[in-house]
Amino acid sequence: IYKALGCKGLSRVDMFLQENGRIILNEVNTLPGFTAYSRYPRMMAAAGMTLSGLIDHCITLALKG
């Protein structure tokens, strides 16, 4: 979905999975949360990435266009 919509950089795609297996797109969030309860900080930590590393990566992607 991310690629099909032409998204770039940081975002979160929210979906619902129905009992029949159908996936419903809810929204694309271009500013995902970074609180202690948000998924992004936990995913970054699991990938060995720091917040400053993520910011550097996002800036690099933005400069590439």
Residue pairs with C-beta under 8 A, 6 or more apart in sequence:
1 13
1 15
1 25
1 28
2 11
2 13
2 28
5 28
7 13
7 28
7 30
8 61
9 58
9 61
9 62
10 30
10 32
10 40
10 54
10 58
11 28
11 29
11 30
11 32
12 28
12 29
12 32
12 39
12 40
13 25
13 27
13 28
13 29
14 25
14 26
14 27
14 28
14 29
15 23
15 24
15 25
15 26
16 23
16 24
16 26
17 23
17 24
18 24
32 38
32 39
32 40
33 39
33 40
34 40
34 41
34 51
35 41
41 51
44 50
44 51
44 53
44 54
49 57
